[in-house]
Amino acid sequence: MKIMANSFKVDVKGTKELANFLKKNKDLTPVKKIVAKHGASLKKQTQQNMNNLYKGHYEWKKGAGLTMVSPTGNTRRSVTNTISNNGLTATVAPQTEYFPYLEYGTRFMAARPTLHPAFAIESMKFANDLNKLFK
């Protein structure tokens, strides 16, 4: 499972359990199902986090002064979940250019992390599901 935007990545490499599983089972369908399930869940949780945190911003408008502008939902709608590597990799990434500013903040704006918190939770669930499969 991978995340873009200054990338977070979970790789399962070199574990004895994985090696034993692959020797016994040439069919990786259960692993692919886990990857797809958690990729979709990561996308959904990221979008829910965006709904909760992105409440709009202030802009200066001539004659009106500082005015609250409602969010468009563009970043939430831009989140993609791409399955690759023959079903063994899920890449979840918002596609707007300004997403890193929202996630990490700037000197003028506080960070509003949405992807990293979702990833922290989902990566643990992903690892647990893989561990259950290998036992």
Secondary structure, 3 states (H helix, E strand, C coil): CEECCCCEECCCCCCHHHHHHHHHCCCCHHHHHHHHHHHHHHHHHHHHHHHHHCCCEEEEECCCEEEEECCCCHHHHCCEEEEEHHHCEEEEECCCCCHHHHHHCCCCCCCCCCHHHHHHHHHHHHHHHHHHHHC
